[in-house]
Amino acid sequence: MLRTAIIIGSIRPGRKAESVANWIYDVASKRSDSDYELVDLQSFGLPFTEEPGQTRPKPARPPATLAWAETIDSYDAFVFVTPEYSNGTSAALRNAIGLLARPWNNKAAGFVSYGSALGRRAVEQLRMLLGELQVADVGAHVTFSLFNDFENFGEFKPAAHFLPEVNEMLDQVVAWGSALRVLRHPTALAS
């Protein structure tokens, strides 16, 4: 079964990403095409700067980075739930992606964003970053407005009309994730 991580892309106090990701997870969990799981950046305690000691030979990676690498390696596809902060994605998400290379390769990604400009610039940044890591991002992108989809800029209140958009994005993530899984595991096709 395909494994898809729904990544909560913010670690800020009072973040909205968690409630958005939980709603996406609720929609996804009604589907039978992938095993969907929430992955919260906040729970990893990742180093937030370049890892110390960039001299040769490289030092051992911190345990948090190793746990993050093992987690990302275990998934076939990702749905990134990202806020837009200062015209881009969160620094925590950018950092978490940049800590790794190979565990991201030949996998699929979809995006759910929110912000005053719907989080579109955050997703543009993520598409460029993930492209360098050989992650195939899908075209369907779900966007939420801080003005219209959050009550008083706080509580997440998505309208029912978002359900088809979420399912279209998930359809694409599953299709690409399945195709790329065969690329990573060619013997699986023979069985």
Summary of the structure (lengths in Angstrom):
residues: 191
radius of gyration: 16.6
end to end distance: 14.0
largest distance: 54.2
contacts: 603
relative contact order: 0.17
helix: 42%
strand: 24%
